[in-house]
Amino acid sequence: MNELFISGQEGKLKSDCRIFYTSHEEGGRKIEVQSKVDVFYGKSIYELAEKTLAELAIDNCHLKIEDFGALPYVIQARIEAVIKTAHPEVKLESLPDIKHICNDKFSKDSRRITRLYVPGNQPKLMVNAGLYKPDGVILDLEDAVAPDEKLSARLIVRNALRTINFYGAEKMVRINQGVLGFEDLEAVVPNNVNLILVPKVETPEQLVSVNNKIKEISAKCGRTEPVYLMPIIESARGVLNALRIAECCDTVAALAIGLEDYTADLGTQISRDGAESLFARSMVVNAAKAAGIGASDSVFSDVGDDDGLLFSAKEARKLGFDGKGCIHPGQIRIVEQAFAPSQEEIERAQKIVQAFEDAKAKGLGVISLGSKMIDPPVVKKAIAVIKATGKI
């Protein structure tokens, strides 16, 4: 076989590389490294290439690496991607050592106000994503990745989950639909992912199949901790099935809505006042609350319109959403601001919780604050307000 295979986007990409691969029937391995930092890292890049080829059982080939400052986990993923493109029969993996495991424990009701999307094929954006302190970092394998980059992105994300410090952010991955999505799960479920976003969910059966696949992979790799699910509702059918979707698996942590695809399905456009999606957003929020899980609003696509983002996030909170997706680090603090409780809300919540504790200590079955009776849903909401401040 003398066909040339290439992994990596064309052009000099910061923190990335391009791999050129040709296989031969004999002659051993020939490896070339071109790098601006060749004096410092050329030898280690060469040794990493040798190790990766050996772990993939590739003996006879010509491999050329054009390095533009890629970290080792990226080079390793790009090499594996080009090998598996040339040799689809190769099932072996070349995994980087686990360098960072987040010890934070996540649950169904973990805080998920801000979730930062990062394209799965742009490693330069992954390294510092956690420094912006989002509640979750979404490594995106779906819409952000072109079809010819799907395999490389999957392996880069897999390796990133093993090596990058996300500084306490929940590690999330948005998978593809269908067969590609199952292949994404095979790569990420054994490798430190906390939550899977499932795009374009229209029926509970779709989500059940994903959940069953996760269980199958977890059993095979020995994973015991749960992988939570966040189905994204992006169509009229999905909206009408929202409650069934929310209740179909015990690992569903939240419902999200995607308005770009939803409005396209309706044949309309997103507007500032959101009239075209009010029904859908209300349905998603009510389905989530009925199921006892979170609800996350759609992203705001104009990264230069801070006022528009603040308005959109405040409207989402009024509707009952618990958070909002972010597509740029600069959106995180604005979304936090919109969803933060006011000082008046905090003080009232503290009084309600204190009244609840006092009544419980006295063995009283009735809770009152001044002349007003306080019922359990009000106490629950007050506790949620205090939790949002990080003081409980």
C-alpha positions as a printed NumPy array, in Angstrom:
array([[  0.   ,   0.   ,   0.   ],
       [  1.538,   3.334,  -1.071],
       [ -1.435,   5.649,  -0.625],
       [ -0.8  ,   8.822,   1.385],
       [ -3.02 ,   9.501,   4.41 ],
       [ -3.119,  12.801,   6.31 ],
       [ -4.415,  13.646,   9.774],
       [ -4.798,  17.256,  10.905],
       [ -6.309,  20.391,   9.471],
       [ -4.458,  22.198,   6.722],
       [ -2.428,  25.21 ,   7.769],
       [ -0.238,  26.037,  10.72 ],
       [ -2.466,  25.542,  13.718],
       [ -1.226,  26.59 ,  17.106],
       [ -0.961,  23.692,  19.566],
       [ -1.667,  21.133,  16.807],
       [  0.142,  19.112,  14.171],
       [ -0.264,  17.395,  10.793],
       [  0.606,  13.763,  10.209],
       [  1.484,  12.305,   6.794],
       [  1.45 ,   8.522,   6.589],
       [  2.313,   5.969,   3.906],
       [  2.482,   2.245,   4.621],
       [  4.832,  -0.292,   3.015],
       [  5.033,  -4.061,   3.035],
       [  8.612,  -4.013,   4.301],
       [ 11.436,  -1.663,   5.2  ],
       [ 10.642,  -0.853,   8.826],
       [  9.572,   2.494,  10.238],
       [ 10.818,   5.782,   8.854],
       [  9.851,   8.793,  10.985],
       [ 10.46 ,  12.447,  10.118],
       [  9.832,  15.314,  12.524],
       [  9.563,  18.951,  11.488],
       [  9.121,  21.33 ,  14.391],
       [ 10.101,  24.875,  15.338],
       [ 11.05 ,  23.477,  18.73 ],
       [ 12.973,  20.558,  17.279],
       [ 16.084,  21.383,  19.348],
       [ 14.132,  21.003,  22.575],
       [ 11.443,  18.46 ,  21.755],
       [ 12.364,  16.786,  18.46 ],
       [ 13.755,  13.692,  20.148],
       [ 10.745,  13.274,  22.461],
       [  8.325,  13.699,  19.534],
       [ 10.237,  11.038,  17.598],
       [ 10.147,   8.669,  20.588],
       [  6.418,   9.283,  21.073],
       [  5.813,   8.434,  17.401],
       [  7.822,   5.213,  17.768],
       [  5.864,   4.264,  20.893],
       [  2.501,   5.   ,  19.255],
       [  3.284,   2.988,  16.128],
       [  4.498,   0.074,  18.242],
       [  1.358,   0.08 ,  20.395],
       [ -0.752,   0.051,  17.225],
       [  1.387,  -2.795,  15.807],
       [  2.528,  -0.813,  12.74 ],
       [  5.95 ,  -1.962,  11.59 ],
       [  6.5  ,  -0.796,   8.006],
       [  5.663,   2.791,   7.138],
       [  6.785,   6.325,   6.455],
       [  5.478,   8.816,   9.019],
       [  6.062,  12.561,   8.75 ],
       [  5.099,  14.925,  11.571],
       [  4.676,  18.675,  11.068],
       [  4.487,  20.052,  14.592],
       [  3.126,  23.502,  15.47 ],
       [  3.459,  23.269,  19.226],
       [  1.167,  20.295,  19.818],
       [  1.117,  18.672,  23.222],
       [  2.022,  14.968,  23.327],
       [ -1.594,  13.801,  23.773],
       [ -2.532,  15.604,  20.535],
       [  0.357,  14.15 ,  18.519],
       [ -0.503,  10.7  ,  19.817],
       [ -4.175,  11.111,  18.841],
       [ -3.344,  12.441,  15.378],
       [ -0.997,   9.518,  14.693],
       [ -3.596,   7.003,  15.854],
       [ -6.235,   8.69 ,  13.685],
       [ -4.15 ,   8.498,  10.525],
       [ -3.287,   4.844,  11.217],
       [ -6.941,   3.911,  11.716],
       [ -7.939,   5.803,   8.578],
       [ -5.368,   3.851,   6.579],
       [ -6.065,   0.575,   8.403],
       [ -9.713,   0.457,   9.568],
       [ -9.11 ,  -3.064,  10.841],
       [ -6.786,  -1.791,  13.609],
       [ -8.621,  -2.003,  16.956],
       [ -5.647,  -1.384,  19.256],
       [ -5.305,   1.91 ,  21.122],
       [ -2.351,   4.093,  22.051],
       [ -3.325,   5.819,  25.265],
       [ -1.406,   8.544,  27.097],
       [ -0.778,   7.999,  30.787],
       [ -3.478,   9.403,  33.051],
       [ -2.048,  12.659,  34.383],
       [ -5.055,  14.18 ,  36.06 ],
       [ -8.164,  12.703,  37.601],
       [-10.675,  15.194,  38.945],
       [-11.588,  14.075,  42.449],
       [-14.708,  16.208,  42.562],
       [-17.829,  14.114,  42.942],
       [-20.674,  14.983,  40.619],
       [-24.3  ,  13.991,  41.039],
       [-27.602,  14.398,  39.242],
       [-28.222,  17.684,  41.026],
       [-24.73 ,  19.162,  40.707],
       [-24.504,  22.848,  39.847],
       [-24.605,  23.272,  36.048],
       [-25.298,  26.988,  35.539],
       [-22.51 ,  27.51 ,  32.999],
       [-21.341,  24.939,  30.461],
       [-18.55 ,  25.965,  28.075],
       [-18.507,  24.353,  24.619],
       [-15.062,  23.59 ,  23.163],
       [-14.67 ,  22.096,  19.647],
       [-13.26 ,  18.58 ,  19.912],
       [-10.756,  19.138,  17.115],
       [ -9.217,  22.335,  18.534],
       [ -6.853,  21.288,  21.326],
       [ -5.506,  24.827,  21.742],
       [ -8.875,  25.76 ,  23.285],
       [ -9.033,  22.77 ,  25.622],
       [ -5.931,  23.326,  27.708],
       [ -7.116,  26.474,  29.487],
       [-10.881,  25.868,  29.373],
       [-11.104,  25.017,  33.07 ],
       [ -9.283,  28.2  ,  34.094],
       [-12.385,  30.231,  33.217],
       [-14.259,  28.35 ,  35.952],
       [-17.348,  27.103,  34.109],
       [-19.381,  24.493,  35.948],
       [-18.771,  22.118,  33.039],
       [-16.521,  21.916,  29.984],
       [-18.222,  20.356,  26.942],
       [-15.782,  18.743,  24.518],
       [-17.913,  18.849,  21.386],
       [-17.758,  16.028,  18.85 ],
       [-20.944,  16.915,  16.97 ],
       [-21.733,  20.187,  15.179],
       [-18.355,  21.803,  15.866],
       [-16.441,  19.08 ,  13.997],
       [-16.365,  18.561,  10.22 ],
       [-17.077,  15.013,   8.957],
       [-13.473,  14.338,   7.926],
       [-12.256,  15.334,  11.406],
       [-14.625,  13.107,  13.436],
       [-12.112,  10.321,  14.114],
       [ -9.252,  12.666,  15.032],
       [-11.525,  14.724,  17.287],
       [-12.78 ,  11.608,  19.072],
       [ -9.223,  10.5  ,  19.872],
       [ -8.1  ,  14.002,  20.865],
       [-11.054,  14.274,  23.258],
       [-10.358,  10.796,  24.651],
       [ -6.749,  11.756,  25.334],
       [ -7.727,  15.172,  26.737],
       [-10.006,  13.496,  29.288],
       [ -6.996,  11.496,  30.491],
       [ -4.461,  14.306,  30.642],
       [ -5.913,  17.815,  31.005],
       [ -6.625,  19.492,  34.326],
       [-10.08 ,  21.079,  34.041],
       [ -9.789,  22.623,  37.519],
       [-12.929,  21.139,  39.004],
       [-15.211,  21.609,  36.003],
       [-17.451,  18.664,  35.181],
       [-16.062,  16.803,  32.155],
       [-18.794,  16.691,  29.519],
       [-18.799,  15.391,  25.948],
       [-21.403,  16.059,  23.263],
       [-21.465,  12.956,  21.095],
       [-22.662,  12.509,  17.522],
       [-25.923,  10.898,  16.489],
       [-26.377,   7.242,  15.607],
       [-23.45 ,   4.886,  14.965],
       [-20.878,   7.676,  15.252],
       [-22.247,   8.502,  18.679],
       [-21.82 ,   4.918,  19.853],
       [-18.223,   5.002,  18.613],
       [-17.732,   8.226,  20.588],
       [-19.026,   6.464,  23.707],
       [-16.557,   3.598,  23.237],
       [-13.751,   6.154,  23.342],
       [-14.826,   8.409,  26.204],
       [-16.799,   6.303,  28.707],
       [-13.677,   4.431,  29.947],
       [-11.735,   7.695,  30.159],
       [-12.982,   9.998,  32.917],
       [-16.04 ,  11.576,  31.291],
       [-18.718,  12.639,  33.795],
       [-21.671,  13.55 ,  31.574],
       [-22.759,  12.89 ,  27.991],
       [-24.81 ,  15.402,  26.014],
       [-26.995,  13.577,  23.511],
       [-28.024,  15.781,  20.564],
       [-31.368,  15.934,  18.772],
       [-33.243,  13.561,  21.075],
       [-36.823,  13.089,  19.902],
       [-37.953,   9.912,  21.675],
       [-37.157,   8.164,  24.956],
       [-36.053,   5.105,  22.985],
       [-33.126,   7.078,  21.549],
       [-31.879,   7.964,  25.013],
       [-32.443,   4.47 ,  26.402],
       [-30.246,   3.033,  23.647],
       [-27.459,   5.459,  24.576],
       [-27.835,   4.641,  28.267],
       [-27.731,   0.906,  27.557],
       [-24.582,   1.361,  25.477],
       [-22.938,   3.24 ,  28.339],
       [-23.838,   0.417,  30.734],
       [-22.39 ,  -2.134,  28.324],
       [-19.118,  -0.209,  27.958],
       [-18.894,   0.444,  31.707],
       [-19.276,  -3.259,  32.48 ],
       [-16.603,  -4.109,  29.913],
       [-14.049,  -1.583,  31.214],
       [-14.861,  -1.97 ,  34.906],
       [-16.285,   1.504,  35.411],
       [-18.496,   1.757,  38.518],
       [-19.29 ,   5.48 ,  38.762],
       [-22.333,   6.687,  36.794],
       [-22.21 ,   8.59 ,  33.52 ],
       [-24.945,  11.212,  33.583],
       [-26.989,  12.19 ,  30.542],
       [-28.18 ,  15.556,  29.261],
       [-30.47 ,  15.075,  26.255],
       [-30.741,  18.116,  23.997],
       [-34.257,  18.831,  22.721],
       [-33.98 ,  20.321,  19.224],
       [-37.2  ,  19.551,  17.359],
       [-40.983,  19.837,  17.626],
       [-41.253,  16.083,  18.24 ],
       [-38.624,  16.267,  20.964],
       [-40.483,  19.1  ,  22.678],
       [-43.741,  17.152,  22.724],
       [-41.931,  14.1  ,  24.154],
       [-39.889,  16.083,  26.7  ],
       [-41.385,  14.57 ,  29.861],
       [-41.058,  10.987,  28.587],
       [-37.449,  11.705,  27.661],
       [-36.732,  13.255,  31.062],
       [-38.116,  10.224,  32.919],
       [-36.83 ,   7.375,  30.738],
       [-33.459,   6.814,  32.483],
       [-32.356,   7.327,  36.063],
       [-29.089,   8.872,  34.848],
       [-30.755,  11.856,  33.141],
       [-29.445,  14.864,  35.085],
       [-30.955,  17.68 ,  33.018],
       [-32.766,  18.584,  29.837],
       [-31.226,  21.132,  27.47 ],
       [-32.856,  22.897,  24.564],
       [-31.161,  23.743,  21.273],
       [-32.946,  26.621,  19.589],
       [-31.012,  26.804,  16.31 ],
       [-32.278,  23.401,  15.168],
       [-35.664,  23.837,  16.841],
       [-36.467,  27.062,  15.005],
       [-35.217,  25.53 ,  11.757],
       [-37.624,  22.645,  12.344],
       [-40.455,  25.145,  12.754],
       [-39.368,  27.188,   9.743],
       [-38.849,  30.345,  11.793],
       [-35.933,  32.32 ,  13.223],
       [-34.623,  33.154,  16.671],
       [-35.721,  36.597,  17.83 ],
       [-34.686,  38.752,  20.78 ],
       [-38.014,  38.384,  22.586],
       [-38.069,  34.61 ,  22.016],
       [-41.782,  34.45 ,  21.172],
       [-41.175,  31.686,  18.617],
       [-39.669,  29.369,  21.255],
       [-41.668,  30.271,  24.355],
       [-43.831,  27.159,  24.106],
       [-40.819,  24.878,  23.596],
       [-38.771,  26.372,  26.41 ],
       [-41.725,  26.234,  28.778],
       [-42.358,  22.602,  27.86 ],
       [-38.722,  21.671,  28.489],
       [-38.619,  23.493,  31.821],
       [-41.881,  21.941,  33.007],
       [-40.823,  18.462,  31.903],
       [-37.517,  18.841,  33.743],
       [-39.125,  20.111,  36.938],
       [-41.776,  17.39 ,  36.836],
       [-38.996,  14.811,  36.564],
       [-36.979,  16.445,  39.353],
       [-33.972,  17.308,  37.176],
       [-32.268,  20.435,  35.846],
       [-33.099,  22.498,  32.766],
       [-30.513,  24.315,  30.661],
       [-31.244,  27.011,  28.109],
       [-29.811,  27.2  ,  24.604],
       [-26.559,  29.017,  23.79 ],
       [-26.534,  32.684,  22.717],
       [-24.672,  32.736,  19.431],
       [-23.626,  36.414,  19.175],
       [-20.44 ,  36.506,  21.262],
       [-20.094,  40.246,  20.729],
       [-23.499,  41.159,  22.19 ],
       [-23.071,  41.112,  25.967],
       [-26.306,  43.024,  26.579],
       [-28.234,  40.562,  24.439],
       [-26.709,  37.639,  26.318],
       [-27.566,  39.142,  29.705],
       [-31.161,  39.749,  28.588],
       [-31.451,  36.202,  27.197],
       [-30.03 ,  34.631,  30.358],
       [-32.306,  36.663,  32.626],
       [-35.32 ,  35.648,  30.55 ],
       [-34.225,  32.014,  30.804],
       [-34.058,  32.275,  34.575],
       [-37.541,  33.81 ,  34.689],
       [-38.863,  30.812,  32.755],
       [-37.316,  28.415,  35.282],
       [-34.094,  27.346,  33.59 ],
       [-31.153,  26.562,  35.878],
       [-28.361,  27.519,  33.485],
       [-27.257,  28.231,  29.953],
       [-24.693,  26.949,  27.489],
       [-21.733,  29.198,  26.627],
       [-19.735,  29.226,  23.383],
       [-17.044,  31.678,  24.521],
       [-15.261,  32.092,  27.88 ],
       [-16.368,  35.734,  27.972],
       [-19.987,  34.606,  28.301],
       [-19.442,  32.676,  31.534],
       [-19.443,  35.587,  33.993],
       [-22.442,  37.208,  32.296],
       [-24.495,  34.013,  32.609],
       [-23.362,  33.655,  36.235],
       [-24.535,  37.209,  36.875],
       [-27.949,  36.575,  35.319],
       [-28.598,  33.417,  37.323],
       [-27.177,  34.687,  40.632],
       [-29.842,  35.323,  43.296],
       [-30.231,  38.911,  44.498],
       [-29.264,  39.9  ,  48.039],
       [-32.966,  40.221,  48.879],
       [-33.61 ,  36.658,  47.611],
       [-30.657,  35.341,  49.622],
       [-31.746,  37.009,  52.865],
       [-35.333,  35.762,  52.516],
       [-34.078,  32.244,  51.704],
       [-31.874,  32.265,  54.793],
       [-34.83 ,  33.273,  56.97 ],
       [-36.986,  30.505,  55.493],
       [-34.321,  27.839,  56.041],
       [-33.698,  29.067,  59.59 ],
       [-37.441,  28.927,  60.33 ],
       [-37.508,  25.397,  58.931],
       [-34.577,  24.328,  61.136],
       [-36.15 ,  25.916,  64.218],
       [-39.48 ,  24.182,  63.598],
       [-37.743,  20.843,  63.053],
       [-35.722,  21.233,  66.277],
       [-38.924,  21.897,  68.216],
       [-40.708,  18.958,  66.639],
       [-43.281,  21.196,  65.008],
       [-45.122,  20.042,  61.924],
       [-46.01 ,  23.579,  60.875],
       [-43.429,  26.087,  59.64 ],
       [-44.121,  29.799,  59.773],
       [-42.22 ,  32.971,  58.994],
       [-43.878,  35.9  ,  60.685],
       [-47.571,  35.559,  59.934],
       [-47.061,  33.427,  56.82 ],
       [-47.102,  29.631,  56.679],
       [-44.212,  28.044,  54.802],
       [-44.844,  24.828,  52.875],
       [-42.173,  22.286,  51.751],
       [-41.834,  23.539,  48.118],
       [-40.968,  27.011,  49.442],
       [-38.315,  25.532,  51.734],
       [-36.915,  23.503,  48.846],
       [-36.643,  26.624,  46.68 ],
       [-34.97 ,  28.548,  49.525],
       [-32.376,  25.817,  49.936],
       [-31.711,  25.957,  46.186],
       [-31.15 ,  29.726,  46.4  ],
       [-28.613,  29.298,  49.185],
       [-26.898,  26.466,  47.312],
       [-26.486,  28.822,  44.359],
       [-24.392,  31.118,  46.587],
       [-22.073,  28.226,  47.471],
       [-22.829,  28.589,  51.172],
       [-24.514,  25.225,  51.675]])
